[in-house]
Amino acid sequence: MNLWRVPLAAAAAVVMAAGPTVPAPASAATRGDFKRVSLPFFWPSNSLRDVDAASPDSVWITGSQGEITLPGPIPGTGTSIPGNPVVRRWQNGDWVEYDLLGLPGHGGINDVDAVGPEDVWINGTDYDAKKPYVAHFSGSAFNQVALPPGITAATLQADASGVWLSTLTDVYRWTGDIWTDKWTHVTAFPEISLDTGYIRADDDIWRLGTTSEWSTTFVAQHWDGQSWKNAPIHADGLGVGFGFTDMVALSPTDAWAVGTDYGTSPASAVLMHWDGTAWTKAAVPAGLNALTRIIKGVDGDLWALGHNLDEPAKPGLLHYSGGTWSRVPTTAVPNRTNIYATALAVVPGTGALWTLGTVNIGGPVVLTDG
């Protein structure tokens, strides 16, 4: 998952032969019948930030619990101190907790990437040490991975293609092993105000955002292994209220990005597509007023997650297959009137979806249609 700059105030307002048989991936028509998954005990002031899945018995959630806010001298000001980090694995119908080695104090885990059932990476913040925290699952605990020197902020992306670490200025690829901590420098980033980005390979890296923090000039930059190039982006009336929230690249000539335009009333969901020539807006099925995530599914399809304007208790879900985006009916969260869903994962093999978000009463929820 990519965690970059998003409109937080606006967001607050609104998953071998001779072996066991693997179920065939379910069709999109069978998806979206979400049921709530019981969560383990968390301290109050908890939040869940990411979900990923490597198998039906290796679904991971991350976040933090027990956040403390110290009031400031003026009402509405203060300092937030994160409590304990949260990392849990769904296995055999229950949640399992593992030690996070090297993270003894306050902190939170923003991102989990499950490359395989026992090949899992996490990324967050060590609040006490004031530095990023990256760790790799060993099967019994998460072992901290040493970072390149001088890094003060970092995001992680790990999948079958590789493991990349993005800092404020550079991107590195993991070339270490269980004996050595080694990151190989890939490239320095050009300077933009970043909304989101994606790394498909060392020669296929994207960064989307604006030319500066308060600018309404949108920019898309692509690294082809030799140099950064500005890719034409047709914003088509998008202004200061718009921000990209996530993207995915399928090839150097096929990528998708999602976002939300809070400059309209009501807010509107935005889909954009890169065809190798330019980024242009694509039609969004009616009924959604925000898009927060986009991920790869199975057999080349895509899933996008957002907020339903007309049915706010149901997660907003879109499916892309055969060149067409379609809205997928979903089940409402029981006894709640609103959910703002922010993370989504597809379970390999089964196609089951896991999602998480925040409801209007009771904090975070985790849902699955598997």
TANOR-V722230 format. One record per residue. PHI is phi in whole degrees, -180 to 180 (* if undefined). Layout:
phi->PHI
phi->PHI
This chain:
phi->*
phi->-106
phi->-116
phi->-130
phi->-74
phi->-134
phi->-74
phi->-66
phi->-63
phi->-68
phi->-65
phi->-65
phi->-77
phi->-80
phi->*
phi->*
phi->-49
phi->63
phi->-111
phi->-65
phi->-70
phi->-98
phi->-59
phi->-68
phi->-57
phi->-74
phi->-74
phi->-61
phi->-65
phi->-95
phi->-91
phi->97
phi->-84
phi->-77
phi->-126
phi->-74
phi->-98
phi->-62
phi->-98
phi->-70
phi->-66
phi->-124
phi->-65
phi->-58
phi->57
phi->-107
phi->-148
phi->-113
phi->-118
phi->-152
phi->-143
phi->-151
phi->-140
phi->-113
phi->-168
phi->-58
phi->-105
phi->-145
phi->-110
phi->-120
phi->-126
phi->-139
phi->168
phi->-153
phi->-146
phi->75
phi->-64
phi->-118
phi->-112
phi->-91
phi->-66
phi->-95
phi->-69
phi->-117
phi->-53
phi->93
phi->-109
phi->159
phi->-122
phi->-97
phi->-112
phi->-64
phi->-84
phi->-96
phi->-69
phi->-117
phi->-141
phi->-135
phi->-117
phi->-83
phi->-147
phi->55
phi->77
phi->-150
phi->-95
phi->-117
phi->-110
phi->-128
phi->-67
phi->-106
phi->-69
phi->88
phi->-127
phi->-84
phi->-114
phi->-73
phi->171
phi->-142
phi->-110
phi->-86
phi->-141
phi->-133
phi->-126
phi->-96
phi->-73
phi->-150
phi->-54
phi->-116
phi->-123
phi->-130
phi->-117
phi->-130
phi->-144
phi->-164
phi->-132
phi->-93
phi->-64
phi->-67
phi->-86
phi->56
phi->-153
phi->-68
phi->-127
phi->-129
phi->-145
phi->-125
phi->-76
phi->-102
phi->107
phi->-133
phi->-163
phi->-97
phi->-95
phi->-64
phi->-107
phi->-66
phi->-104
phi->-56
phi->-65
phi->83
phi->-82
phi->-110
phi->-153
phi->-156
phi->-126
phi->-125
phi->-137
phi->-133
phi->-154
phi->-64
phi->-81
phi->158
phi->-125
phi->-124
phi->-117
phi->-109
phi->-104
phi->-67
phi->-126
phi->-145
phi->-125
phi->-127
phi->-113
phi->-73
phi->-127
phi->-86
phi->-146
phi->-71
phi->-105
phi->-129
phi->-94
phi->-144
phi->-116
phi->-102
phi->-68
phi->-99
phi->-166
phi->-87
phi->-86
phi->-70
phi->-93
phi->-140
phi->-88
phi->-84
phi->-96
phi->-155
phi->-159
phi->-157
phi->-122
phi->-97
phi->-164
phi->-60
phi->-114
phi->-151
phi->-126
phi->-120
phi->-139
phi->-121
phi->176
phi->-128
phi->-67
phi->-154
phi->-59
phi->-106
phi->-80
phi->-109
phi->-93
phi->-82
phi->-140
phi->-125
phi->-121
phi->-128
phi->-101
phi->-105
phi->98
phi->-120
phi->-158
phi->-88
phi->-128
phi->-76
phi->-98
phi->-57
phi->-132
phi->-96
phi->-73
phi->50
phi->89
phi->-71
phi->-130
phi->-64
phi->-83
phi->-100
phi->-151
phi->-70
phi->-116
phi->-167
phi->-156
phi->-148
phi->-114
phi->-96
phi->-163
phi->-61
phi->-117
phi->-150
phi->-145
phi->-131
phi->-136
phi->-125
phi->-171
phi->-136
phi->-104
phi->-89
phi->-85
phi->-103
phi->-131
phi->-72
phi->-58
phi->-130
phi->-80
phi->-129
phi->-119
phi->-131
phi->-128
phi->-104
phi->-110
phi->95
phi->-117
phi->-158
phi->-89
phi->-136
phi->-72
phi->-113
phi->-67
phi->-108
phi->-52
phi->-65
phi->111
phi->-104
phi->-121
phi->-165
phi->-130
phi->-115
phi->-143
phi->-143
phi->-140
phi->-76
phi->-104
phi->-118
phi->56
phi->82
phi->-87
phi->-132
phi->-127
phi->-127
phi->-119
phi->-166
phi->-118
phi->-83
phi->-77
phi->-85
phi->-135
phi->-66
phi->-82
phi->-109
phi->-58
phi->-78
phi->-138
phi->-121
phi->-127
phi->-117
phi->-156
phi->63
phi->84
phi->-134
phi->-91
phi->-135
phi->-83
phi->-105
phi->-61
phi->-128
phi->-93
phi->-70
phi->-70
phi->-59
phi->62
phi->-133
phi->-107
phi->-158
phi->-135
phi->-110
phi->-87
phi->-129
phi->-142
phi->-149
phi->-142
phi->-109
phi->-81
phi->-57
phi->91
phi->-99
phi->78
phi->-62
phi->-106
phi->-121
phi->-142
phi->-142
phi->-175
phi->-114
phi->-103
phi->-69
phi->-135
phi->106
phi->81
phi->-77
phi->-133
phi->-123
phi->-128
phi->-145
phi->-108
phi->-89
